[in-house]
Amino acid sequence: MKKRKFDNNSQSVSSYEFFAWTGLNAYGLQRQLTNSTQLQNLANLSLNVHNDEYTTPCDL
């Protein structure tokens, strides 16, 4: 598996999906590609990214 440089694979890809849907959520909801429950679950997963102990250059 290729390592992601920005987080050294410290989080699952699912933990980052909320950030993508943030910009697309109106489209996703309208097209029924996502729903409010799924967005809330992804928002909860995104907290792992904010609260992990891995330090990236962006955190400095």
C-alpha positions in Angstrom: 0.0 0.0 0.0 1.3 3.4 -0.9 1.8 5.7 2.1 0.0 9.1 2.1 2.7 11.7 2.8 0.4 14.2 4.4 -0.7 11.9 7.3 1.6 8.9 7.0 -1.5 6.7 6.8 -2.5 7.7 10.3 -6.2 8.0 9.4 -8.5 6.0 7.1 -9.6 7.7 3.9 -13.1 7.8 5.2 -11.9 10.3 7.8 -11.3 12.8 5.0 -14.5 12.3 3.0 -16.4 15.0 5.0 -14.0 17.6 3.8 -14.8 16.7 0.2 -18.5 16.7 0.9 -18.4 20.0 2.6 -18.0 21.7 -0.8 -20.3 19.3 -2.6 -23.0 18.7 0.0 -25.8 20.7 -1.7 -25.2 18.8 -4.9 -24.9 15.5 -3.2 -28.1 16.0 -1.2 -30.0 17.2 -4.3 -28.8 14.2 -6.4 -29.2 11.8 -3.5 -25.6 10.8 -3.6 -25.5 11.4 0.2 -27.9 12.1 3.0 -27.9 14.1 6.2 -27.2 11.0 8.3 -24.2 10.0 6.2 -22.8 13.6 6.3 -23.1 13.6 10.1 -21.3 10.3 10.3 -18.5 11.6 8.1 -18.4 14.8 10.2 -17.8 12.6 13.3 -15.1 10.7 11.5 -13.4 14.0 10.5 -12.9 14.7 14.2 -10.3 12.0 14.1 -8.2 14.1 11.7 -8.5 17.2 13.9 -7.7 15.4 17.2 -5.0 12.9 16.2 -1.5 13.0 17.6 0.2 13.0 14.2 1.8 16.3 13.4 2.1 17.4 9.8 3.9 20.5 8.4 0.5 22.1 8.1 0.0 21.8 11.8 3.0 23.9 12.6 
